[in-house]
């Protein structure tokens, strides 16, 4: 029923053409015709795929790191290491449950979209009206729409005076729009005034509303956090597999028992795989989400915390976000009136408060006091309609005199008063100047002795929020560019953007998106132009989605704010979708961050918290990769270099030591989620080459450090004939060096530079070290060694700790210098290319 052979949209086709096309008439359809059409078109509802809760939670157990943990659990089970199996399984479940619960708490975007649709419709069937469920509407139906109704389908208005429709949630326009016969009404918009008959032109998946919902369903980008974990997982898998395979081949070649080698390799793999890594990262982000909730920001997608640390562009909705969403009077332009109060009073008398019209309320609110209205008695009121484009009121004053006032579209009031010559020229110039600044205008007139007198012009605007300019300035200080994205016209957008210090290079979205184009795949030149614009006006939902996609294609990490159904696709597509205070359920469901306090100021606080969380995750990741390299490479190389010690095959650690090492290394490290970190002044993101370079360097030096202690133990402490005590020394070495390494990796500066470690992290590591020393000094589960040896091991590691810290600082400076040099060279090259 939605074929369109003419190629014209319903907006461009006449009512008669649509009647013919849809094979209907003003009498509506018969029940038999409806039954046939509903078979072809389906119900008037959104039929969208929804992922089951089971599939969602299983997703948290799929990927390189989860695979490694699951393999480790299976290997522990095969090897009957029950304690290790329970701990690994618990960490796996903690990671999955935290991630699933955080996202499950968010309202589902598509369910919220459905809830916005009308539930009932008044339809003409077999020549008479009846109320039916809106899902039973079909193209060709005739329906009646009136005040308070949610329009149940896309319609063509065919009979009646006019409708005032609030479609802000769909298009972002800040004021209701007036529609008359021949105009289009969109499904999901709300009727504020009027009553009309309408022809249903599209239902279900073919409506303008459904296209927005489809964009929400298809929107979404893979998080940079997920990509980073994938890289880390792949790196550690390769390291572990290569070293384990090498060890098995060599040991079997030496004639070792297959069962004994396999048992040791399995336990070594369990210890080396960072089983706590996803849990530590998830807990770090969950604690960050808790902190953000105290700042009136609710996190619905956990990975968004990490993404927020890296956003370098924030696309902000205008109405209600940057502005107050309250129409107010601006400076009036006086003509034939004594002062501004008289002009405003005349405009207020031509308004009706009980109509709840946004413009009428704004004019009345402009009075010094509403009490002055009590001096007038309303005799007759003619409301605004799209034909006359003005309101008119006849009133009686307290002394019994009659007066008439009118307000409306300036040109209509000019004609009403018969303006001409210089007066008309001046009035039109004032209107144009105000329009250029983004103001809407009303002409106001009063009737004296059967002649209309032009009093002047009232200007209307939606003023910026008091904190918007400061918030945008703070965003710039944090390296974030803010771009306005609004459904309002270009002049209004440019004026507000300029007032807020965002720039005035505002472009209509239609300049980038042609009808029929795929908004998600713009040509490179248009994507580049989007990146350089200060903002976008006259934007539709698919435009917002396309703007976000274009910026992402340019390598930007995008934050997008919004509050309406029209914002939902872009909110879901952005790395950080932010539903502002008062947002619709659809916007909240699609967003990753939901603000419960007005304005954008809380976003800056959220960015600061996110950057601190990112630093914690980065430091832990570097530590964990370095420790995996240290344990795996040292154990394998030591076994290759020293086939035997004291006449027996050399195993640097016993299976119980490996399990203890895994427990002592990983469990206390979870307190890194509470660590104090600096706030980076610029957006941060995962730089995997840099992360792996630093981690590999520190890991490689740690291997040298551990080999150094092995040499001292065998040559100074004469333990080359005592492998049992040698193993205990190596066990303590790896525990002490591992935790001191965390103090190295937690900051790019020297370890003693503020911010210093949190008390939670320091206490957990101190407690762990005490436990490790007691295990070795008292001989619990391992051969006992002398306390003097424990002291030597600590002294040795403290020297290495200072050396590793110096190397780390130098390495960071070298890598940062190289990155700046490359960026400078790239900028010069781009400048050269542009000049040609």
N, C-alpha and C positions, 0 to 999 in steps of 0.2 A: 504493500500500500504506500510505500515511500519512494517509489520510482519517480524520477523527475526528468522526463524526456526533454523538456524545454531547456534544462540546464539552469533555470532560475531557482533561487531559494524561495521559500514560502513568504519571506519578507517582500520580495519583488513581485510576486504573483498577485493578481487581483482576487477578490473574494469569489467572483463567478468562476474564474479559472480553477480555483481550489475546489469549489463545489463539484465541478466537472471531473477534475483529476481524482478526487476522493470518492466520487460516485455517491454524493449525498445532497441534502438540501437543508433549508432552514427548519424543516420539520424534524430533522434528525434521522437516525437509522431505525430500522425495525430490529426486534430481538433476534430474528433469524439472520439478518445481515451481521449483527454483532457476533453471533456464535461462529459464523464462518471466518470473520476477520480475526477473532482472537486466536483461532487455530493458526492463521498465517503470521500474525504479529507477535503472539505471545502476550502474557500479562503486562500491565503497565507498572513494572517494577524493575529494580536493578538486580540483574542476575550475575553476580560476581563470584569468582572463585575465592574460597576462604580456606586458609591452611589450618588443618586440625591442630589441637593443642599437643597431641602425641607427636605429630610431625615436627612441630616447633621445638619441643623439648629434645627430640632425638637429634636435631640439628646441632645441639651443643656438644654432642658426642661424636662429631664427624669432622675430620680435618687432621693435619699432620701431628699437632701436639696431642689432641685426644687419642689419635691412633697409637702414638708412642706410649701414652699412659696406659691404654688398654692392653697393649702388648706386654708392658711391664707387669700389669696385674696378672695376665695369663701366665707369664713366665714364673711369677712368684707362686701362683697356684700349682703349676706343674712341679716346681721345686719344693712345694710344701712349706714355703716361708710364710706362715699364716699372719704373723704380725705385720710384715711388709705388705702382704696382700690387702689386709684390712685398711692400712694407712693410705695406700695408693688408691683403693676404691673410694675411700672417704673423700680424698682430694678431688677425684674425678666427679663425684656426685655434688660436692660443694660448688665446684665451678659451674656445672650445668644448671643446678637449681637456682643459684644467684642470678645468672643471666636470664633464665626463663622467667623467674618471678618478677624481675624488674620490668621486663617487656610486657608480661601478661597483665600487669596492673594498668597499663595504658588502655584507654577506650579504643575499640577497633574503629579505624577511619571509615571503612565501608559501611559498617553498621550505623555509624553516626550519620553518614550521608543518607542512608535509607530513612532514618528517623526524621530528616528534614522534609520529606515529601508529604503531600496531603494524604490523609487517610480516607476521606470521603469526598464525593463529587456529586453535584446536582446536575443530572443529565436528562436531555429530552430523548425519549425512546417511544416509538409508535405515536408521536405527536403530543406526548404529555411528559411533564417533568417528574423525576423520582430521584431520591438519594440512593447512591450505590457506593460500594467500596471503590476507591480510586484505581485499584489494580485492574478493574474490569473495563476501564476506558479503552476505546480503540480509535484510530484515525478516522475522521468523518463524523464523530459524535459532536452534538451541539450541547454545550454546557453553559450554566449561568454562574458568573463569578461576582462576588460582592465583598464589602468591607470585612476584613478579618480573615478572608480565605487564603489558603496556600494554593497557588495555581497548580493543578494536578498533572498537567502535561503541557507541552508546547502548543500554543494556540494562536489563531488569527482572530482578532476582535472584529465582530461583524455587526453588532447592533448595540445602541446605548449612547449615553452622552460621553463619558470618559472614565478612565481609571487612573488613580494615583498608585503606582506600584513601587514597593521597596525591593530592589534587586541588588542591594549592596553586598549581600552574601555571595552573589553570583558574579557580579562585575566590579565590585569595589567602589561604585559611585556613592558619594557621601550623602546625597539627597534622593528622595523618591523621584521617579520619573513619571511624566504624564503620558498616557496612551489613549488614543482615540480609535474610531472605526478604521480598520485597515492596518493597524499596527500589530506587532507581535508581542506576546507575553510568554515568558519562560517558565518552565516547570520549576517549582521550588521557591519562586519569589512570592511576596506577600502583598495583598491588596490593602492599601491604607485608606482609600476613599473611592466612592463610586460603585456602580453596578452595571455590568454589560453581559451580553451574550457572546459566546466565542466558539469558534470551530477548532476542534482538536486536529492538529496537523502532524504531530509526532508523539509517540508514547515509548515508554520503557527505554531500551538501549539507544533509541534514535533521538532522544531529547538532548538539548544543550546541557542540561544537568547531568545526564548519563555520561556524556563525553568527559565531563570533569571527573566523575567517579572512575571512569576507565583509566584516566591519567593517573589517578591515585593508585589504582590497582597495579599499573605497569611501572610506576615511579619507584625509585630507590637505587642507591649507589652502594657498591661494596665499600665498607669502611676501611680507612687507612690502617686502623688497628688490626683488622682481620688480615689485611695484606702483610702487615709487619710480622704477625704471628706466623703466617704461612712461610715467609722468608726465613725466620728464625728456626722454625720447625724443620724445614728442608735442610738448612745448614747443619743442625745438630744430628739429624738422621744420617746424613752423609758421613759426618765425622764418626759417629758411633758404629755404623755398618762397616766402614773401611777398616777401622781399628780392630773391631771384633773379628772380622774375617781374617785380618792379618795375624792376629793372635792365635786363632784356631788352627790356621795352616801351619804356622811355625811350631806350635806346641805338639800337634799331631806328628809333624815331621821329626820331632825329637823323641817320639815314642811314648808320649804321655797318654794316659787313659782317656778315651773319648768322653766317658761319663764325667770324669773329674774336670776336664777342660770345659765341657758344655755347662756343667754346673757353675763353674767360676764365671764364665762369660755371661751367663744369664743373670747372675747376681750383679756383675759389673754393669751390665746394660741397665738394670733396674736402678742402680745408684746414679748412673750418669745421665739417664733421661730426666729432664727437669719436671718431675711429676707435679711439683707444687706451683709451677710457673703460671698456668691458667688461673688457678685458684688465687694466687697472690695478686695477679693483675685484676681479676674480677672483684676481689675484696677491696683492693685499692680504689677501684672505680665506684663500688657500692658505698664505701665510706664517704667518697666525694659526693655521691648523690645525696647522702644523708646531710652533709654540710650544706649543699645547695638548697635542700628543702627548708633549711632554717632561714635562708635568704629569699624565701617566697618563690623558689624555682623548683619544679618537680621534674625529675628525669624519668622519661618513659622508655628510653633506649640507652642502655648502659654505655655502649661504644661511643655515644655522642659526646661523652665527657672528654674522651681523648681527642675527638674531632674538633671540639670547641677550642682546644688549645691551639689549633692550627688555622682557624678561619682567618682569611685575609680580606674577604669581602662579605659585608653584611647587607643583604637586600631587605629593605624595610618598607612595609606597607605604610601609607601616609595616614589615612583616616583612622582616628582612634589610637594610633600608635605614636606617630610623630606629632599629631594634632589632637585636640581635645574631643573631636567628634561632636562639637556643640556649635551650631551656627550662631554667630554673633554679629552685631552691627559694627561696621567700620565707620570711618569719618564720612558724614553726610555732605552732599553738595547742595547748597541753598540757592533757590531761585526766588519765587514770589512768596516769601515767608519771612517772619521777623527773626526766628532763630531755629536752632536744631531741635529744641524741645517741641516746638509747634509742628515741625515736619514729622518727627517721630510719633507724636500724638495722632496726627492724621493717618499715618500708616497703621498704627495700633487700632484705631477705630475701624479701619477697613480690614481688620483681622478678627478671627473668631477662635478664642482659646480652646473651647470644647471640641473643635475639629481636630485638635492635636497635630496640626500641620507644623512641620519643622520651621518653615519660614515665618508663619504667623506667630509662633511662640518666640522666635528670635526678635521680631519687631516689638512685641509686647514687653519682652524682657529688657528692651532698650529704654523703656520709660524710667524717669527718675523715681516714680512711684505709681503702682497700678491703681491706687485709690482714685486718681483723677478720672478713670474710666467710669466710675460710679456716677459721675455728673451727667452721663449721657444714657439715654434709653434707646435701645435698638428697635427700629420699626421694621426694617427689612434688610436681609443680608443675601447677596448673590455670591455663591462660592466661585472659586477659580475653576475654569475648565479650559481644555486645550484649544478651543475655538476662540473664545473671547480673550483668553490669556490675562485676565485681571479679576480682582474681587471688587465688590461695590457694597457700600452700606449706607442706609438712610437712618438718621438718628435724630432724636429730639434732645435739645439741651435743657438744663435745669429751668431756664426762663421760658420754655415752651417753643423756642425757635427750632426750625427744621434745617438740618444740614446733610449734605451727601459727600462722601469721601470714596476714593478709589485708589488701589495700588495694583501694580502688575508689570508686565514686560515693558521696558522703557519706551520702545517705539510705539506700542499700543497707547500708552499714556500721552506720548507726544501728539499722536493723531487725535486723541480724545480732546486735548486742549487746543488743538489747531496751531501748534507751534510752527513758526516759519522764520526765515531770515537769520539774523545773527543769534537769536535765542536758540533756535533749533540747532544751528551749527555748534554753538557752545555746548548744548546738552549732549549732542552726539559725540563730541570730542571728549567730554567727561566720561561718558559710558565706555568709550573705546580705551581711554587711559586706565580706567578701573579694571576693565576686562584684561588688559595687558598685564596688570599686576595680579591677576587671578581672582578678582572680586566678582561676585554676582551682583547684579544691580536691579533695583526696583524703582519705577517712577511712581510718584505720589501726587494726587490731584484732589482739589476740593471744589465743590460746585457752589457758586455764588450768583444768585439772580439768573438762574438757568444757563450760566456759563461756567465751564470748567476752567479752574485756575491751576496752573502747574506750579506746585510748591517746591519740588526738588527731587533729588535722587538719594535713595538709601543704598548703602553698599553692605554686602554680606560676605562673611568669610568664616572658615573654620580655623581658629587660632592655634598656633603651635603650643604643645605642652610646655610648661615652665622649665622642665628639666631636660627637654630634648636637645637644645643647643649644647649644654654642658656635656651630656652623654655622648654626643657625636664628637665633640672635641676630645673626650677621653678615649673614644674608640680610635681616633687618629693617633693619639699618643701610644696606643697599644699596637699600632701597625695595621689597623683594620680600616679599610675604605668602606664608607656607607653609601649605598645607592638607593634612591627612592624608587619604589615601584607602586604605581597607583592607577586606579581606573578613572580618575578625574582628568580634566583636560590639561593640555601642556602648559597653558599660562598659569593656572593655579599651582600646578606642580613646581614650575620654575620659580614662582614667587616664594612659596614656602621653603623650597630647597635653598634658595638664596638667603632667606632670613636665618636659616639654621646653619649656615656655613658649609653646606654640602656641594656648592657649585650650582650653576644655572644651565649647564649643558644637558637639558632634559629633552629626550627625543620620543616622539610618538612610537608606540610599539609596532604600529602598522608599517613603519619604515623598514622593519627587519623581517616581518612575517607576511608573506603573501597568502591569499586564500588558496587552500589546497596543499600548501607546503607542509612537510613534516616538521613540527616545531622542535623536535628533538635532534634534528640533523641539519643545522644551518651551515651555509658555506663559510670557509675560514675568514673571508673578508668581513662578513656580517658579525661573526663571533668576535673578531678583533674590535669592531666598532662598538659592540655591546660592552666590551671590557673598558673602553675609554670613556663611555658616556657617564654622566653624573647621576642619571636616573631615567625612568621611563614612565610615560603617561598614556592614558587611553588603553590600558592593558586589560586583556581578557585572560581567563585561566590558563589556556594553552600557551599564551605569551609568557606568563610568569614561569611556567614549567620550562619553556624553551630558553628563557633568559638564564635560568639556573644551569641547565644543561650546557649552554654555550660557554658559560664561565668555567664550568668543570672541564670542558674540552680544552680550555686555555690553561689548565693546570692549577686553577684556583680552588681553594677549599671554601665552600659557600655556606653562610648562615642566612636563613630566610625567615622573616617574621610575617605573621598574618593572623587573621581572626575569623575569616569567613570560609564558606564552602569553596569559593573561588581560589582560595590560597592553598587548599589541601594538596593538590598534585605537586606544587612547588615545594611545600613543606616536607613532603615525603621524599622528594628527589634530592633536596639539599642535604649536605653532610650533617648540618644541624638545623632542623626545622624548629622554629620557636613560635608556639602559640601564645599570643599576648593575652593580657588580662581581659576577661569577658569574651573570649573566643567561642565560636560555635563548637559543638561536640565533634563535628567533622574535622575541624582544624586541630583540635586537641588530639584526636585519634591519630592524625597523620604526623603530628609533631614529635620530635625527640625531647624537647624541653618545653614545659608548660609554665608560663609565668602567672602567678596569682596576684601580683601587685601591678598597678598601672605603670605604663611607660617602659623605657628601655634600660634605665639605669642599672637594674639588677643584672642585665646581660654582661656589663663590664665586670661586675663582681664574679659572675659565673666564669668568665674568661680567665680571670686571675686564678681562681680555684682550679680550673681545668689545667692551666699551665703548671701549677704546682704538682698536680696529680701526674701529669705527663712526665715531669722530671723524676718522680718516684718510679714510674714504670720504666723509664729509660735506664736509670741507675741499676734497678734490679735486673733488667734484661742483660746489660753489659756484665754485671756480676755473674749471672747464671751461666751465660755462654763461656765466660772465662773459667769458671769453676769446672764446667763440663770438660773443657779442653785440658785443664790441669789434671783432673782425676784420670780421664781416659788415656791421655797421651803418656802421663807418667807411669801408670800401671802397665800399659802395654810395652813401652820402651824399656822400663826397668826389667821386665820379664824377658825381653829380647836380648838386652845387654848382659844380664846376669842369669844365665840359664839355671845355675845352681848356687846355693849358699850353704856352706857347711855340709856339702855332699848331698843335699836334697834340692829338689826343684823349688825355685824361689817364687813365692807368691807374696808381693809386698803388703797385702792386706788379707785378713781372713774374711770369710763370708759374713760373720757377725759384725766385724769392723765396718764392712761396707754398708750394712744396714744401719748401724749406729751413725755412721757418717752422713747417710742420707737424711736421717731423722734430725740430727743436730744441725745440719746445714739448712734444711728447708723450713721446718716448722717455726723456729723463732723468727725467720726472715719475713714472715707475714706481717710483722709489726712495722715493716717499711711503709705500710699504708698510712702510718701516723707520722712519718718523718717530716721534719721541717725542710722546705726547699725554697729556693729563690723563685721570683716571678720574672720570667723572661720578658723583656720589653717588646719583643717582636713575636709574630706567630711562629709556632714551632711545629715540626712534623718529623715523621720517622725518616731519617737518612740512613738507610740500611748499610751502604758501603762504609759510612763513618762509624756506625755502631759496631759492625763486624770487625773493622780495622782496629778500633780501640780494644774491643773484647778479645780479639785474637792476639794482639800484642801483649796485653796484660796476662792472658792465659798462657801464652808461650813463655813469658818471663817467670810466671808462677811455676811452670814445669822445671825451668832451670833452678828456681829457688828450692823446690822439693828435691831435685837431684843433688843440690848442694848439701842439704841436710843428710841425704842418704850417704854421700861421700864422707861427711864428718862422722856419722854414726859408725861407718865401717872402718874408717882409718884413725879417728881420734878416740872414739869411745870403744873401739875394738869389738864391735858387735857383728863382725863378719862371720864369727863362729857361733853367734847366738841369734838365729832368725826370729825367734818368738819375741824377744825384747825389741829387735829391730822393727818388727811390724807395729808394735805399740808406739814407738817413737814416730813412725811415719803416719800412723793414724792421728796422733795428736798434732803433728805438723800440718796435716790437711785441714783439721778442724780450726786451728788457730789462724793459719794463713787465709783460710776461706773467709772468716768473719772480719779479719783486718782488711781483706780485699774489698769487702762491702763498704767500709769507711772510705776507701780510695775511690770507688766507682760512684758514690752517692753525690758527688759534685765535680764539676769541671775545674774548680779552683783547688788550691791546697786544702788539705783535710781540716786544718785549723781555722780556715776562713768561715765567717758566718754565712748562712745560718748553720749552727751546730746541730748535731743529731738530736732528735726528740728523746725525751726520757724513756718513752716506751721502747724505742729501738735499742737505745744504749743498754737499758736494763735487761731486755731479752737476750742480747748478745753476751752481756756480762754473766748472766745466770747460766747460759749455755756453756760458756768457757769454764765456769766453776764446776759444772757437772762433768765436762770432759776431763778436767784435771783430776777430779776425784776418781773417775773411772780408771784413769791411768795410774794415779798415785796409790789408790787403794786396791787395784787389781780386780775391779769388778768387770766380769765378762771378758777381760783381756789380761795378758801377762803384766804383772806389776813392774813399774820402773821407778827409779829413785827420784825424789822430789828435786834434787839438784839438776837432774837431766831435764825435768820439766821447766826449770828456771832457764837453763841454757836454750831450750827450744824457743821460749818466749823472747829472750834477748835476741836470738838469731832472727826471729820473725819481725821484731820491731825495727831492726836495721833494714831489713828488706822492705818493710812497710813504707819507711821514709823514702827509700830509693824508688819504689813503684809509684809513689805519689808524685815525685819529681818528673819521672818519665811520662806519667799521665798528663800533667800540666803542659809539658813541652809538646806532646803529641796533639793535644787539643789545639794549641796555638799554631802548630804546623798545618793541621788540617783546615783550620779557620782561615789562615793566611792564604792557603792554596785556593779555597773556595772563593774568597774575595777577589783574588787575582783572576780566576776564571770568569767571575761575574763581570768584572771590569772589562776584560777582553771581549766578552759576549756583547756587552752594551756598546762598546766601540764599533764592533762589527755591525750591529743593528743600525747604529747611527749612520755608518758609511753606506749601508744598503738603502736606508731611507733617503739619503741625500741624492741617490741616483735614481 
